Amino acid sequence: MRTPTDTALRRSLRWFTLGSGPLKRGSDRLQVAGRLVVVLALLAAPPLAVAATTVTTAQLEALAEEEAAERSRVDAVLLEDAPEAAGSGYGGQEPVKVPTRAVWPVPGGAERQGVVLVRPHTAAGTVVPAWVNRDGNVVSAPLDRSRTDSSAMTIGAVILLGVPLAAWTLYALLCAALDAHRERRWAQGWAAVEPEWVTRLL
């Protein structure tokens, strides 16, 4: 005796496979293959996302350690007042920092002049933190844990959502192409039988 669950499962399987029998067309089989690809993409996306997140985290942590070993923080002294941010008149929004000339110590007791990024209108003589490499050149701060975790999670999320979305988009394009093909075949078949049907009706 068939249970309601068994009947529903059979109906669902039949819907997924677009039925069976001699009337099943090659385009139907191709569409079923597309559906299988979408299901596989949904199943594969989570482990792929986890793997990508793990690999990216390891790579970024290694990069962060390398940057931390090569870069050091120094105190830079501004040689001029920081200028007004370009475009500050538009909506009152200003960039976080602007380039300003400053001087900072380098290994060996010497000093070097250059440009650092500070907030607009910071006064000359203000001491601001800066990161320099082994040559004494100003560089960006080394990666920290929050940035590496954020970047890794972003990549994982892109894969988790992107893989199924890409598979579904390709499936939708496939269905559109198959529907157009079926309509052409139907029109060709009807064009072949229509004269005979009209003759019989007359």
C-alpha positions in Angstrom: 0.0 0.0 0.0 1.3 3.4 -1.0 1.6 6.0 1.8 1.0 9.7 1.2 4.7 10.3 1.7 5.6 7.7 -0.9 3.1 9.2 -3.4 4.4 12.7 -2.9 8.0 11.5 -3.3 7.1 9.8 -6.6 5.3 12.9 -7.9 8.3 15.1 -6.9 10.7 12.8 -8.6 8.6 12.6 -11.7 8.4 16.4 -11.8 12.1 16.7 -11.4 12.9 14.2 -14.1 10.2 15.6 -16.4 8.4 12.2 -16.6 9.5 9.2 -18.5 8.5 7.0 -21.4 8.7 7.2 -25.2 7.3 10.7 -25.3 10.3 12.1 -23.4 12.3 14.3 -25.7 16.1 14.8 -26.0 15.5 18.4 -24.9 13.8 17.1 -21.7 16.8 14.9 -20.9 19.1 17.9 -21.4 16.9 20.0 -19.1 17.1 17.3 -16.4 20.9 17.3 -16.7 20.7 21.0 -16.1 18.6 20.5 -13.0 21.1 18.0 -11.7 23.9 20.5 -12.2 22.0 23.1 -10.1 21.4 20.6 -7.3 25.1 19.6 -7.3 26.1 23.3 -7.2 23.8 23.8 -4.2 25.4 20.8 -2.4 29.0 21.7 -3.4 28.8 25.4 -2.5 29.1 25.1 1.3 32.2 22.9 1.4 33.8 25.0 -1.4 33.1 28.1 0.6 34.6 26.6 3.8 37.7 25.4 1.9 38.2 28.8 0.2 37.8 30.6 3.6 40.4 28.3 5.2 42.9 28.7 2.4 42.5 32.4 2.2 42.8 32.8 6.0 46.0 30.9 6.0 47.5 32.9 3.1 46.5 36.3 4.6 47.8 35.3 8.0 51.2 34.4 6.5 51.1 37.7 4.6 50.3 39.6 7.8 53.2 38.0 9.6 55.6 38.9 6.8 54.4 42.5 6.7 54.6 42.8 10.5 58.3 41.6 10.4 59.2 44.1 7.6 57.3 47.2 8.8 57.6 49.3 12.0 55.6 52.1 13.5 57.2 55.6 13.9 56.2 59.0 15.0 56.0 61.5 12.1 55.9 65.3 12.6 53.9 67.3 10.2 55.8 70.1 8.4 52.7 71.9 7.3 49.1 72.3 8.0 47.0 69.5 6.4 45.0 70.9 3.5 41.3 70.9 3.1 39.9 67.8 1.6 39.3 68.0 -2.2 35.5 68.0 -2.9 34.6 68.9 0.7 32.0 71.3 -0.6 29.9 68.6 -2.1 27.4 67.4 0.5 29.8 68.1 3.3 31.5 64.8 2.9 35.3 64.7 3.3 37.8 61.9 2.7 39.1 60.4 6.0 42.7 61.5 5.3 44.6 63.9 3.0 48.3 63.8 2.0 50.6 66.1 4.0 54.4 66.6 4.2 56.0 65.3 7.3 59.4 64.2 8.7 60.1 60.9 10.5 63.1 59.0 11.9 64.6 56.1 10.0 67.1 53.4 11.2 70.5 54.8 11.9 69.3 58.0 13.5 68.6 59.9 10.3 65.4 61.5 9.3 63.4 61.4 6.1 60.8 63.7 4.7 57.8 62.7 2.6 54.1 62.5 2.6 51.8 60.9 5.1 48.0 60.7 5.3 46.3 62.6 8.1 42.9 64.2 8.8 42.1 67.5 7.0 43.2 70.7 8.8 45.6 68.9 11.2 48.1 71.5 12.4 51.8 71.6 11.5 54.0 70.2 14.3 51.4 67.5 15.2 52.9 64.1 15.8 51.1 61.4 13.9 51.7 57.6 13.7 53.1 56.2 10.5 54.3 52.8 9.2 57.6 52.5 7.4 59.4 49.6 5.8 63.0 48.7 6.3 64.1 51.4 3.9 62.3 54.0 5.8 59.6 54.6 3.2 56.0 55.2 4.3 53.8 52.1 3.7 50.4 51.0 4.8 49.8 49.3 8.1 50.3 45.6 8.2 47.3 43.4 8.0 45.6 42.7 11.3 43.4 39.8 12.3 40.1 41.6 11.7 41.1 42.5 8.1 42.2 39.0 7.3 39.1 37.4 8.8 36.8 39.9 7.0 38.5 39.3 3.6 38.4 35.5 4.1 34.7 35.6 5.1 33.9 37.8 2.1 35.5 35.3 -0.3 33.7 32.4 1.4 30.4 34.3 1.1 31.0 35.1 -2.6 31.6 31.4 -3.3 28.6 30.2 -1.2 26.2 32.5 -3.1 28.0 32.8 -6.4 28.3 29.1 -7.3 24.5 28.3 -7.0 23.6 31.6 -8.6 25.9 31.0 -11.5 24.5 27.5 -11.9 20.9 28.7 -11.7 21.6 31.5 -14.3 23.1 29.0 -16.7 20.1 26.7 -16.1 17.7 29.6 -16.9 19.5 30.3 -20.1 19.4 26.6 -21.0 15.7 26.4 -20.4 15.1 29.5 -22.5 17.1 28.0 -25.4 15.3 24.6 -25.0 11.9 26.3 -25.0 12.7 28.2 -28.1 13.8 24.9 -29.8 10.6 23.2 -28.7 8.5 26.0 -30.1 10.3 25.7 -33.5 9.8 22.0 -33.6 6.2 22.3 -32.7 5.7 24.9 -35.4 7.4 22.7 -37.9 5.2 19.7 -37.0 2.0 21.7 -37.1 3.0 23.1 -40.5 3.3 19.6 -41.7 0.0 18.3 -40.5 -2.2 21.4 -40.8 -3.0 21.0 -44.5 -4.1 17.5 -44.0 -6.4 18.4 -41.1 -7.9 21.3 -43.0 -8.6 19.1 -46.0 -10.4 16.5 -43.8 -12.5 19.2 -42.0 -13.5 20.6 -45.4 
